[in-house]
Amino acid sequence: MRTRRIFAAVITTAAFAGLGLTGAATATAATAATQGAPSYVTPSECRQGGGTPAINEAGNYCKGGTHNGEQVD
């Protein structure tokens, strides 16, 4: 979820800065490396977001809240 927001922010910033297609393509390539990175949250971040860390279940995911579906580390 965060990577999509970052990606959109980079493209929007490039458009407002007037970089054109070449600059936008470079900015996109720079964020492509982070796009496939897994998202981890701590148990306290999961709770603060309104979720419940399911650390004893398969996958250790946060259930509910703003971090729903993110892996708890």
C-alpha positions as CSV (number, residue, x, y, z in Angstrom):
1,M,0.0,0.0,0.0
2,R,2.8,2.4,0.9
3,T,4.7,1.7,-2.3
4,R,1.6,2.6,-4.4
5,R,1.3,5.9,-2.6
6,I,5.0,6.6,-3.0
7,F,4.9,5.7,-6.7
8,A,1.9,8.0,-7.3
9,A,3.7,10.8,-5.4
10,V,6.8,10.4,-7.5
11,I,4.8,10.6,-10.8
12,T,2.8,13.5,-9.5
13,T,5.9,15.4,-8.4
14,A,7.5,14.8,-11.8
15,A,4.5,16.1,-13.6
16,F,4.3,19.2,-11.5
17,A,8.0,19.8,-11.9
18,G,7.7,19.6,-15.7
19,L,10.2,16.8,-16.1
20,G,8.4,15.3,-19.0
21,L,8.3,11.7,-20.0
22,T,12.1,11.1,-19.7
23,G,12.3,12.4,-16.2
24,A,9.1,10.6,-15.2
25,A,10.5,7.3,-16.6
26,T,13.7,7.8,-14.6
27,A,11.7,8.5,-11.5
28,T,9.6,5.4,-12.1
29,A,12.7,3.2,-12.6
30,A,14.1,4.5,-9.3
31,T,11.0,3.4,-7.4
32,A,10.6,0.1,-9.2
33,A,13.3,-1.4,-7.0
34,T,11.3,-0.8,-3.9
35,Q,7.9,-1.7,-5.3
36,G,8.4,-5.5,-4.8
37,A,9.7,-5.1,-1.2
38,P,7.6,-6.8,1.4
39,S,5.8,-4.7,4.0
40,Y,6.4,-5.4,7.7
41,V,5.0,-3.8,10.7
42,T,5.7,-4.2,14.4
43,P,3.1,-5.6,16.7
44,S,2.7,-2.2,18.4
45,E,2.3,-0.5,15.0
46,C,-0.4,-3.0,14.1
47,R,-2.3,-2.3,17.4
48,Q,-1.9,1.5,17.0
49,G,-3.5,1.2,13.6
50,G,-6.5,-0.5,15.1
51,G,-5.6,-4.1,14.2
52,T,-4.7,-7.3,16.0
53,P,-1.3,-8.9,15.4
54,A,-2.0,-12.6,14.6
55,I,1.6,-13.7,15.4
56,N,0.6,-17.3,16.3
57,E,-1.1,-18.0,13.0
58,A,0.4,-18.9,9.7
59,G,2.1,-15.9,8.0
60,N,2.0,-13.6,11.1
61,Y,-0.3,-11.0,9.6
62,C,-2.0,-8.0,11.1
63,K,-5.8,-8.4,11.1
64,G,-7.9,-5.3,10.7
65,G,-7.1,-1.6,11.0
66,T,-4.9,0.4,8.7
67,H,-2.2,-2.3,8.5
68,N,-4.6,-5.1,7.6
69,G,-2.8,-7.9,5.7
70,E,0.7,-6.6,6.3
71,Q,3.2,-9.1,7.8
72,V,4.1,-8.6,11.5
73,D,7.8,-8.8,12.3
